[in-house]
Amino acid sequence: MIHLQLKNNKIMKHFIITISVLTLILQPLSSGSINYKNKQFALISFNLTIHQQVKEKLDQLSSYFPEVERMKADKIISRIMDYTWFLLEDRLQRELGMYILPTNTAGKQFDYNAYGYPNTSINKAIHRGTSKFYLKIDMSIEPEIIQSFSISSMAKIKKDSSTTIADSTQNQGFKPKIVIDFTSYSEKGIIPIDKFTGTFIAAEPWLFEPKILDGLTNTKECTEQDNLCLLINEAITDLIRKIPTY
C-alpha cells in the first residue's frame, strides 16, 4: 500500500512538472494578442528574400546603389534592408508607441547576418536576451503578375519559379509585390504571440527604370506609383493597421 502511494506520488509529481513546462511554453499562445503600446521589443531576426526575377531587374540598376564595406553583403539587399528597417522602426515607435531596442543591444549574445542585423532563434534569445518581448521580421519582394506589352498577354508567376509563362520581350514588365511579416514572441515561451502581414502590390507593371530607386539610392522624393520606396512604405502602412494598440 505504501509502495503504491509512493508510485502514485511520483506519477503526480511528473504530471505536475509536465503541465508546468507546457504552460510555460504555450502561455503566449493561450493569452492571445497583446497591446503593443509601450512594450519593449528586441529584434531577433530580419530577413529579406528577393525573387530571382526581381533581383535580375535590380541587378541591372546596381550602379545606382552605394557600395558596402561588408565583404559578404549584397549592396542591393543591404540598401533595401537598411531603408526598410529605418522606416519600420520609426513608424512602429511613432505610430504604435512601441519601444524597440537598438539592433546591437545584445552584443555578442546574439548572432548576426551579413548585413549587421540579428539572426538569432527565439530559443537562444530567451536564454541570452534581457527583453520581455522579441520581434522577427521577414520581408519579400516578388512579382505578382507578368505582362508583355507587345502582345498584351498576362500570366501569374509561382513564388518558387524563376521563369515566366509570358514571352520574353525587351518591353516586358511585371507588378512587384512587397510582403512584410511581423512575428512577436514573449520571454515566457517559444510559441509566437502574434503574426501580422503587411502587403502592397504595384498598381501597374514596372519596366524597372532608374526612377524606381528615387528616395532609396538618392535624396529625391518618391512620389510616383512605380517606386520601390513607395511600395515599402505602403506595405508598412498595411502592417501597422493590423497591429493592436488598444
Sine and cosine of phi, psi and omega as CSV:
sin_phi,cos_phi,sin_psi,cos_psi,sin_omega,cos_omega
0.00,0.00,-0.69,0.72,0.02,-1.00
-0.91,0.40,-0.65,0.76,0.02,-1.00
-0.88,0.48,-0.67,0.74,0.02,-1.00
-0.90,0.43,-0.64,0.77,0.00,-1.00
-0.91,0.42,-0.66,0.75,0.02,-1.00
-0.91,0.42,-0.65,0.76,0.03,-1.00
-0.89,0.46,-0.68,0.73,0.02,-1.00
-0.91,0.42,-0.60,0.80,0.03,-1.00
-0.90,0.44,-0.64,0.77,0.02,-1.00
-0.91,0.42,-0.67,0.75,0.03,-1.00
-0.89,0.45,-0.70,0.72,0.01,-1.00
-0.90,0.44,-0.65,0.76,0.01,-1.00
-0.90,0.44,-0.69,0.72,0.03,-1.00
-0.89,0.46,-0.65,0.76,0.00,-1.00
-0.89,0.45,-0.68,0.73,-0.01,-1.00
-0.90,0.43,-0.67,0.74,0.02,-1.00
-0.89,0.45,-0.69,0.73,0.00,-1.00
-0.88,0.47,-0.71,0.70,0.01,-1.00
-0.89,0.46,-0.64,0.77,-0.01,-1.00
-0.90,0.44,-0.68,0.73,0.00,-1.00
-0.91,0.42,-0.71,0.70,0.02,-1.00
-0.89,0.46,-0.61,0.79,0.03,-1.00
-0.90,0.44,-0.66,0.75,0.00,-1.00
-0.90,0.44,-0.67,0.74,-0.05,-1.00
-0.96,0.29,-0.67,0.74,-0.14,-0.99
-1.00,-0.07,-0.02,1.00,-0.07,-1.00
-0.82,0.57,-0.73,0.69,0.00,-1.00
-0.87,0.50,-0.60,0.80,-0.01,-1.00
-0.91,0.41,-0.65,0.76,-0.05,-1.00
-0.97,0.25,-0.41,0.91,-0.04,-1.00
-0.98,0.18,-0.29,0.96,0.03,-1.00
0.97,0.25,-0.27,-0.96,-0.06,-1.00
-0.91,0.42,0.51,-0.86,0.02,-1.00
-0.94,-0.35,0.20,-0.98,0.14,-0.99
-1.00,0.10,0.90,-0.44,-0.12,-0.99
-0.99,0.15,-0.20,0.98,0.00,-1.00
-0.92,0.40,0.74,-0.68,0.04,-1.00
0.92,0.40,0.27,0.96,0.07,-1.00
-1.00,-0.04,0.62,-0.78,-0.01,-1.00
-1.00,-0.09,0.80,-0.60,-0.04,-1.00
-0.84,-0.55,0.55,-0.83,0.14,-0.99
-0.90,-0.44,0.74,-0.67,0.04,-1.00
-0.96,0.27,0.77,-0.63,0.03,-1.00
-0.93,-0.36,-0.27,0.96,-0.01,-1.00
-0.28,-0.96,0.67,-0.74,0.11,-0.99
-0.64,-0.77,0.92,-0.39,-0.04,-1.00
-0.86,-0.51,0.64,-0.77,0.08,-1.00
-0.83,-0.56,0.82,-0.58,0.07,-1.00
-0.90,-0.44,0.80,-0.60,0.02,-1.00
-0.90,-0.43,0.85,-0.53,0.02,-1.00
-0.83,0.56,0.59,-0.81,-0.08,-1.00
-0.82,0.57,-0.63,0.78,-0.04,-1.00
-0.93,0.36,-0.61,0.80,0.07,-1.00
-0.93,0.37,-0.68,0.74,-0.02,-1.00
-0.88,0.47,-0.63,0.78,0.03,-1.00
-0.88,0.48,-0.64,0.77,0.03,-1.00
-0.92,0.39,-0.67,0.74,0.00,-1.00
-0.93,0.36,-0.56,0.83,0.04,-1.00
-0.87,0.49,-0.51,0.86,0.03,-1.00
-0.93,0.36,-0.30,0.95,0.03,-1.00
-0.95,-0.32,0.29,0.96,-0.12,-0.99
-0.88,0.48,-0.44,0.90,-0.02,-1.00
-0.91,0.41,-0.31,0.95,0.00,-1.00
-1.00,0.10,-0.24,0.97,-0.04,-1.00
-1.00,0.01,0.63,-0.77,0.03,-1.00
-0.93,0.37,0.52,-0.86,0.03,-1.00
-0.95,0.33,0.40,-0.92,0.01,-1.00
-0.86,-0.52,0.45,-0.89,-0.04,-1.00
-0.99,0.15,-0.52,0.86,-0.05,-1.00
-0.94,0.35,0.80,-0.59,-0.11,-0.99
-0.89,0.45,-0.63,0.77,-0.08,-1.00
-1.00,-0.01,0.05,1.00,-0.07,-1.00
-1.00,-0.04,0.69,-0.72,0.12,-0.99
-0.99,0.12,0.80,-0.59,-0.12,-0.99
-0.92,0.40,-0.47,0.88,0.03,-1.00
-0.95,0.31,-0.75,0.66,0.03,-1.00
-0.89,0.46,-0.66,0.75,-0.01,-1.00
-0.86,0.51,-0.72,0.69,-0.04,-1.00
-0.92,0.39,-0.67,0.75,-0.01,-1.00
-0.92,0.40,-0.65,0.76,0.02,-1.00
-0.91,0.42,-0.71,0.71,-0.01,-1.00
-0.88,0.47,-0.69,0.72,0.00,-1.00
-0.90,0.44,-0.73,0.69,-0.04,-1.00
-0.89,0.45,-0.72,0.69,-0.04,-1.00
-0.91,0.41,-0.65,0.76,0.04,-1.00
-0.84,0.54,-0.72,0.70,-0.03,-1.00
-0.95,0.32,-0.70,0.72,-0.03,-1.00
-0.90,0.43,-0.74,0.68,0.01,-1.00
-0.86,0.51,-0.71,0.70,-0.01,-1.00
-0.88,0.47,-0.71,0.71,-0.08,-1.00
-0.96,0.28,-0.59,0.80,0.06,-1.00
-0.88,0.47,-0.64,0.77,-0.02,-1.00
-0.98,0.22,-0.69,0.73,-0.08,-1.00
-0.97,0.24,-0.64,0.77,-0.10,-1.00
-1.00,-0.08,-0.47,0.88,-0.03,-1.00
-0.95,-0.32,-0.21,0.98,0.01,-1.00
0.98,0.19,0.24,0.97,0.06,-1.00
-0.96,0.28,0.42,-0.91,0.11,-0.99
-0.89,-0.46,0.88,-0.48,-0.05,-1.00
-0.92,-0.38,0.84,-0.54,-0.01,-1.00
-0.92,0.39,0.47,-0.88,0.08,-1.00
-0.82,0.58,0.55,-0.84,-0.10,-1.00
-0.89,0.45,-0.36,0.93,-0.02,-1.00
-0.98,-0.20,0.25,0.97,-0.06,-1.00
-0.83,0.55,-0.66,0.75,-0.07,-1.00
-0.98,0.21,-0.17,0.99,0.02,-1.00
0.84,0.55,-0.73,-0.68,-0.06,-1.00
-0.97,0.24,-0.08,1.00,0.04,-1.00
-0.94,0.35,-0.43,0.90,0.01,-1.00
-0.95,-0.30,0.40,-0.92,0.17,-0.99
-1.00,0.02,0.41,-0.91,-0.03,-1.00
-0.73,-0.68,0.47,-0.88,0.03,-1.00
-1.00,0.03,-0.07,-1.00,-0.07,-1.00
-0.92,0.40,-0.20,0.98,-0.06,-1.00
-0.96,-0.28,0.13,0.99,0.08,-1.00
1.00,0.04,0.12,0.99,0.00,-1.00
-0.99,-0.17,0.52,-0.86,0.01,-1.00
-0.82,0.57,0.60,-0.80,0.05,-1.00
-0.63,-0.78,0.92,0.39,-0.15,-0.99
-0.83,-0.56,0.64,-0.77,0.04,-1.00
-0.95,0.32,0.38,-0.92,0.01,-1.00
-0.90,0.43,-0.54,0.84,0.06,-1.00
-0.84,0.54,-0.76,0.65,-0.02,-1.00
-0.93,0.37,-0.60,0.80,-0.01,-1.00
-0.89,0.45,-0.65,0.76,0.00,-1.00
-0.89,0.45,-0.64,0.77,-0.04,-1.00
-0.98,0.18,-0.50,0.87,-0.09,-1.00
-0.96,-0.30,-0.43,0.90,-0.06,-1.00
-1.00,0.09,0.11,-0.99,-0.01,-1.00
-0.84,-0.55,-0.01,1.00,-0.04,-1.00
-0.99,0.14,0.43,-0.90,0.05,-1.00
-0.99,0.13,-0.40,0.92,-0.01,-1.00
-0.70,-0.71,0.50,-0.87,-0.04,-1.00
-0.76,-0.65,0.42,-0.91,-0.12,-0.99
-0.73,-0.69,0.71,-0.71,0.05,-1.00
-0.83,-0.56,0.76,-0.65,0.00,-1.00
-0.87,-0.49,0.81,-0.59,0.10,-1.00
-0.85,-0.52,0.82,-0.57,-0.07,-1.00
-0.82,-0.57,0.61,-0.79,0.06,-1.00
-0.68,-0.74,0.53,-0.85,0.12,-0.99
-0.83,-0.56,0.87,-0.49,-0.09,-1.00
-0.59,-0.81,0.33,-0.94,0.05,-1.00
-0.99,0.15,0.68,-0.73,0.03,-1.00
-1.00,-0.05,-0.77,0.64,-0.03,-1.00
-0.67,-0.74,0.66,-0.75,0.06,-1.00
-0.97,-0.23,0.65,-0.76,-0.01,-1.00
-0.64,-0.76,0.73,-0.68,0.09,-1.00
-0.97,-0.24,0.91,-0.40,-0.06,-1.00
-0.93,0.38,-0.42,0.91,-0.07,-1.00
-0.94,0.35,-0.56,0.83,-0.01,-1.00
-0.85,-0.53,0.05,1.00,0.02,-1.00
0.82,0.57,0.63,0.77,0.04,-1.00
-0.99,-0.16,0.51,-0.86,-0.02,-1.00
-0.73,-0.68,0.56,-0.83,0.04,-1.00
-0.43,-0.90,0.55,-0.83,0.02,-1.00
-0.99,0.15,0.47,-0.88,0.01,-1.00
-0.92,-0.38,0.72,-0.69,0.09,-1.00
-0.96,0.27,0.53,-0.85,-0.04,-1.00
-0.87,0.50,-0.57,0.82,-0.06,-1.00
-1.00,-0.08,0.22,0.97,-0.03,-1.00
-0.98,-0.19,0.60,-0.80,0.05,-1.00
-0.95,-0.30,0.01,1.00,0.02,-1.00
-0.83,-0.55,0.23,-0.97,-0.03,-1.00
-0.87,-0.49,0.33,-0.94,0.02,-1.00
-0.99,0.16,-0.61,0.80,-0.02,-1.00
-0.92,0.39,0.42,-0.91,-0.02,-1.00
-0.92,0.40,0.48,-0.88,-0.05,-1.00
-1.00,-0.05,0.94,-0.35,0.02,-1.00
-0.80,-0.60,0.25,-0.97,-0.05,-1.00
-0.90,0.43,-0.49,0.87,-0.06,-1.00
-0.99,-0.11,0.23,0.97,-0.05,-1.00
-0.95,0.33,0.65,-0.76,0.04,-1.00
-0.65,-0.76,0.19,-0.98,0.05,-1.00
-0.49,-0.87,0.27,-0.96,0.02,-1.00
-1.00,0.01,0.91,-0.41,0.09,-1.00
-0.97,0.23,0.53,-0.85,0.00,-1.00
-0.81,-0.59,0.73,-0.69,0.07,-1.00
-0.97,-0.25,0.77,-0.64,0.07,-1.00
-0.80,-0.60,0.80,-0.60,0.02,-1.00
-0.83,-0.56,0.90,-0.44,0.04,-1.00
-0.99,-0.15,0.78,-0.63,0.00,-1.00
-0.92,-0.39,0.92,-0.40,0.00,-1.00
-0.87,-0.50,0.81,-0.59,-0.05,-1.00
-0.92,-0.38,0.52,-0.85,0.00,-1.00
-0.73,-0.69,0.33,-0.94,0.11,-0.99
-0.93,-0.36,0.39,-0.92,0.09,-1.00
-0.90,0.44,-0.21,0.98,-0.10,-1.00
-1.00,-0.01,-0.07,1.00,-0.02,-1.00
-0.09,-1.00,0.30,-0.95,-0.05,-1.00
-1.00,-0.02,-0.13,0.99,0.05,-1.00
-0.99,0.16,0.76,-0.65,0.00,-1.00
-0.84,0.54,0.58,-0.81,0.13,-0.99
-0.97,0.26,-0.76,0.65,-0.06,-1.00
-0.56,-0.83,0.36,-0.93,0.20,-0.98
-0.63,-0.78,0.84,-0.54,0.02,-1.00
-0.86,-0.52,0.52,-0.86,-0.02,-1.00
-0.77,-0.63,0.77,-0.64,0.11,-0.99
-0.95,-0.31,0.72,-0.69,-0.07,-1.00
-0.70,-0.72,0.60,-0.80,0.14,-0.99
-0.49,-0.87,0.69,-0.73,-0.04,-1.00
-0.88,-0.47,0.67,-0.75,0.03,-1.00
-0.86,0.52,0.59,-0.81,-0.04,-1.00
-0.94,0.34,-0.55,0.83,-0.04,-1.00
-0.75,-0.66,0.39,-0.92,0.07,-1.00
-0.88,0.48,0.57,-0.82,0.00,-1.00
-0.98,-0.21,0.51,-0.86,0.16,-0.99
-0.98,-0.22,0.01,1.00,0.05,-1.00
0.83,0.56,0.86,0.51,0.12,-0.99
-1.00,-0.01,0.27,-0.96,-0.06,-1.00
-0.81,0.59,-0.46,0.89,-0.05,-1.00
-0.91,0.42,-0.33,0.94,0.01,-1.00
-0.92,0.38,-0.25,0.97,-0.04,-1.00
-0.99,-0.12,0.00,1.00,0.00,-1.00
-0.84,0.54,0.76,-0.66,-0.03,-1.00
1.00,-0.01,-0.36,0.93,0.01,-1.00
-0.99,-0.10,-0.70,0.71,-0.03,-1.00
-0.92,-0.40,0.01,1.00,0.05,-1.00
-0.56,-0.83,-0.09,-1.00,-0.06,-1.00
-0.99,-0.14,0.15,0.99,0.01,-1.00
-0.94,0.33,0.47,-0.88,0.04,-1.00
-0.97,0.24,0.61,-0.79,0.01,-1.00
-0.99,-0.13,1.00,0.00,-0.07,-1.00
-0.94,-0.33,-0.29,0.96,-0.02,-1.00
-0.98,0.18,0.44,-0.90,0.01,-1.00
-0.92,0.38,-0.58,0.81,0.00,-1.00
-1.00,0.01,0.95,0.30,-0.06,-1.00
-0.58,-0.81,0.73,-0.68,-0.08,-1.00
-0.92,0.40,-0.63,0.78,0.03,-1.00
-0.87,0.49,-0.66,0.75,0.00,-1.00
-0.89,0.46,-0.69,0.73,0.01,-1.00
-0.88,0.48,-0.69,0.73,0.01,-1.00
-0.89,0.45,-0.71,0.70,-0.01,-1.00
-0.88,0.47,-0.68,0.74,-0.01,-1.00
-0.94,0.35,-0.57,0.82,0.07,-1.00
-0.91,0.42,-0.62,0.79,0.06,-1.00
-0.91,0.40,-0.64,0.77,0.05,-1.00
-0.87,0.50,-0.71,0.71,0.02,-1.00
-0.89,0.46,-0.61,0.79,0.02,-1.00
-0.92,0.39,-0.74,0.67,-0.05,-1.00
-0.87,0.49,-0.57,0.82,0.02,-1.00
-0.86,0.50,-0.43,0.90,-0.11,-0.99
-1.00,-0.08,-0.17,0.99,-0.06,-1.00
-1.00,-0.04,0.86,-0.51,-0.09,-1.00
-0.96,0.27,0.62,-0.78,0.11,-0.99
-0.74,-0.68,0.49,0.87,-0.05,-1.00
-0.94,0.34,0.00,0.00,0.00,0.00
